[in-house]
Amino acid sequence: MSTSEQTPFRFWFERRPPERYAQLLEGAAVIVGDNSGSNGGPEAIAEAQAVVASARVRYDAELMDRVPGLRVISRTGIGVDNIALDAATSRGIAVCNVPDGPTVSTAEHAVTLLMAAAKQIPAAAQSLRDGHGDLFNDYQGIELDGLTLGLVGLGQIGRRVARICGAVAESVPAELVEDLESLLRRADVVSLHAPLTEQTSRMIDRERLALMKPGAILVNTARGGLVEEDALLEALDSGHIRGAGLDVFDPEPPQPDNPLLHRPDVIATPHIAGATLASKDRLWRIAITQALQVLRGETPPNLVNPAPDRR
């Protein structure tokens, strides 16, 4: 059978792709559905050979068994904590990610949250909207020059944050610390860049928040599950933690009545750190391209489980 006569590959998308990226499949694949309910809806995943996955669906063994023809799960991002890798590997399902796609955007967003929390931008902006224009005596923003930044995780994004912060400081001596507890005791700002695993789940809990310096700032652009939210609220209420910058929550999306969304000492964004125009372009193109590579029998550059027992 010639290439032109082959049956198109079948794709299911967790998040409906913009038309310009759906066109990447033209002539090679068809979209059987997506999680938004259009083009076949969530149930159509059962027909898929390729899934282009975001971060909110849990791809566990039970789901994989409902998709008998599934050959690849391709993430539009770095983290694969929502994919059961052992289950995928044992079923011959390749898992890909895009480790470089959101690096620049997420690092810049982390620094933005850091700065906004230190300068108390949300509270100041709200005061201005409320008609309180003269905040000179009440304003409690801090200078970061001379303070210590603690990076929990030094992968692609963590290193980029270090580079950005190094570029705006006169001199930045850096060192690796022995353990998380030592870092928390010494840092004025703690920025989380660790993956979510069994070992890191709720790693920032009540005991570890208590180790942080009085008046420290916590920034999380990694995964909401790294932080025990109730404990963070207590630390903010007591004043032990000056403020927080959060792009991720657990669960996601957070409930509208989540107290962290309604505090002047918290700047919260809806998991958009890696969603700039440039980043999304990389994520969509690379995720789709890698899924097609797997279906064509090629090895994609960012294969997370390098030796799945292919069917």
KANORPE-V644541 format. One record per residue. N is the residue number from 1. PSI is psi in radians with two decimals (NA if undefined). D_FIRST is the distance of its C-alpha to the first C-alpha in Angstrom with 2 decimals. Layout:
n = (N N)
psi = (PSI PSI)
d_first = (D_FIRST D_FIRST)
This chain:
n = (1 2 3 4 5 6 7 8 9 10 11 12 13 14 15 16 17 18 19 20 21 22 23 24 25 26 27 28 29 30 31 32 33 34 35 36 37 38 39 40 41 42 43 44 45 46 47 48 49 50 51 52 53 54 55 56 57 58 59 60 61 62 63 64 65 66 67 68 69 70 71 72 73 74 75 76 77 78 79 80 81 82 83 84 85 86 87 88 89 90 91 92 93 94 95 96 97 98 99 100 101 102 103 104 105 106 107 108 109 110 111 112 113 114 115 116 117 118 119 120 121 122 123 124 125 126 127 128 129 130 131 132 133 134 135 136 137 138 139 140 141 142 143 144 145 146 147 148 149 150 151 152 153 154 155 156 157 158 159 160 161 162 163 164 165 166 167 168 169 170 171 172 173 174 175 176 177 178 179 180 181 182 183 184 185 186 187 188 189 190 191 192 193 194 195 196 197 198 199 200 201 202 203 204 205 206 207 208 209 210 211 212 213 214 215 216 217 218 219 220 221 222 223 224 225 226 227 228 229 230 231 232 233 234 235 236 237 238 239 240 241 242 243 244 245 246 247 248 249 250 251 252 253 254 255 256 257 258 259 260 261 262 263 264 265 266 267 268 269 270 271 272 273 274 275 276 277 278 279 280 281 282 283 284 285 286 287 288 289 290 291 292 293 294 295 296 297 298 299 300 301 302 303 304 305 306 307 308 309 310 311)
psi = (2.31 2.85 -0.69 -0.37 -0.08 2.58 2.29 2.58 2.72 2.09 2.47 2.36 2.29 -0.73 2.25 2.20 2.50 2.66 -0.67 -0.41 -0.55 -0.51 -0.30 -0.35 -0.11 2.21 -0.20 -0.52 2.85 2.67 2.08 -0.29 3.09 2.97 -0.09 -0.23 -0.10 2.90 0.65 -0.44 -3.11 -0.61 -0.39 -0.14 -0.45 -0.39 -0.12 2.58 -0.46 2.39 2.22 1.90 2.47 -2.49 0.01 -0.27 2.42 1.99 1.48 -3.10 -0.68 -0.78 -0.78 -0.62 -0.30 -0.06 1.33 -0.46 0.13 2.26 -0.33 2.42 2.03 2.02 2.41 1.06 -2.98 -0.92 2.46 0.43 -0.27 0.16 2.22 1.67 -0.73 -0.72 -0.70 -0.81 -0.76 -0.35 0.12 0.38 2.10 2.51 2.21 2.73 -3.10 1.40 -0.51 -0.19 -0.96 0.19 -0.97 -0.83 -0.78 -0.71 -0.77 -0.66 -0.69 -0.76 -0.63 -0.81 -0.72 -0.89 -0.76 -0.67 -0.72 -0.66 0.05 0.79 -0.80 -0.78 -0.71 -0.72 -0.71 -0.69 -0.69 -0.74 -0.54 -0.01 0.17 1.51 -0.43 1.72 0.23 -0.84 -0.50 -0.37 2.29 0.48 2.67 2.75 2.49 -0.29 2.22 -0.13 3.01 2.20 2.18 2.10 2.06 1.71 2.17 0.92 -2.66 -0.84 -0.78 -0.74 -0.63 -0.70 -0.75 -0.70 -0.75 -0.82 -0.57 -0.55 -0.36 0.11 2.66 -0.73 2.38 1.51 2.30 2.59 2.64 2.35 2.82 -0.64 2.97 -0.69 -0.71 -0.73 -0.79 -0.64 -0.48 -0.37 2.47 -0.50 2.27 2.14 2.18 2.24 0.57 2.64 2.76 2.02 3.12 -0.59 -0.55 -0.16 2.23 0.57 -0.52 1.51 -2.99 -0.77 -0.72 -0.56 -0.64 -0.42 -0.36 2.68 2.49 2.27 0.16 2.89 2.43 2.28 2.33 1.91 0.29 -1.47 2.42 -0.55 -0.12 -0.35 2.36 1.81 -0.70 -0.69 -0.66 -0.72 -0.75 -0.74 -0.60 -0.76 -0.69 -0.26 -0.01 -0.69 2.19 -0.76 3.02 2.58 2.01 2.15 -0.14 2.64 3.00 1.93 3.07 2.45 2.70 2.69 2.52 -0.43 0.18 2.12 -0.46 -0.35 -0.13 0.49 2.46 -0.29 0.18 2.25 2.09 2.37 2.71 1.08 0.95 0.14 -0.67 0.38 0.50 2.91 -0.77 -0.72 -0.81 -0.64 -0.78 -0.79 -0.85 -0.86 -0.78 -0.72 -0.77 -0.77 -0.75 -0.66 -0.75 -0.67 -0.79 -0.80 -0.47 0.06 0.19 2.85 2.02 2.77 -0.41 1.05 2.07 -0.70 1.58 -0.24 0.97 2.56 1.45 2.47 NA)
d_first = (0.00 3.81 6.66 8.21 6.15 6.63 9.93 12.84 15.08 18.38 21.66 25.23 28.19 31.67 33.14 31.63 30.39 31.94 29.75 29.55 27.87 25.58 24.24 22.96 20.10 19.21 15.56 14.74 16.64 18.97 22.50 23.29 27.00 29.82 33.21 35.16 34.37 32.27 28.60 28.57 31.35 31.95 30.73 27.16 26.88 25.98 22.46 21.95 19.85 21.99 25.66 27.53 31.00 34.50 37.60 38.88 36.51 37.01 33.74 35.17 33.98 34.60 32.39 29.57 29.75 29.25 25.86 23.90 20.61 22.51 21.43 23.61 26.91 27.63 31.29 32.63 35.65 37.24 38.50 36.46 39.45 37.80 34.91 35.59 34.16 34.85 33.16 30.05 29.96 30.49 27.60 25.17 25.37 25.72 28.58 28.98 31.90 33.25 36.49 37.52 36.59 39.81 42.20 44.21 44.39 45.42 47.99 49.51 49.69 51.43 54.02 54.44 55.19 57.51 59.44 59.59 60.94 63.47 64.70 64.66 62.78 61.90 65.53 66.92 64.61 65.52 69.21 68.91 67.22 70.04 72.61 73.82 73.67 76.07 74.53 76.19 78.20 75.69 72.58 71.57 68.69 68.61 67.95 65.27 66.69 67.95 66.23 63.74 60.05 58.45 54.67 53.20 49.94 49.30 45.56 43.91 45.73 49.02 49.22 48.54 51.35 53.62 52.84 53.57 56.79 57.76 57.44 59.99 62.51 65.00 64.29 62.00 62.73 59.92 59.96 58.02 60.01 60.12 59.03 58.35 61.94 63.33 61.10 62.13 65.81 65.62 63.28 64.49 60.96 58.19 54.57 51.87 48.54 47.63 44.54 45.18 45.24 47.46 49.86 50.09 50.16 53.50 54.59 56.84 59.07 62.73 64.02 62.01 62.84 66.48 66.06 65.10 67.84 69.82 68.44 65.04 61.85 58.53 55.19 51.88 48.55 46.62 46.44 48.99 49.10 50.89 54.04 56.25 56.89 60.11 61.57 60.71 62.48 65.53 65.59 65.41 68.07 70.41 69.93 68.86 65.58 66.22 62.88 59.13 56.02 53.12 49.56 48.32 49.69 49.19 47.87 45.95 46.65 50.34 52.44 54.42 57.64 56.78 60.08 58.40 57.19 60.73 62.76 64.21 63.71 59.95 57.40 54.22 50.83 47.75 45.37 44.65 45.52 41.99 41.10 42.25 40.12 39.18 38.45 36.27 34.21 33.58 32.97 30.39 28.43 28.47 27.78 24.70 23.43 24.04 22.26 19.08 19.64 19.92 16.75 14.88 16.75 19.47 23.19 24.99 28.53 30.36 29.16 32.11 31.22 29.98 29.02 27.55 26.54 22.83 21.22)
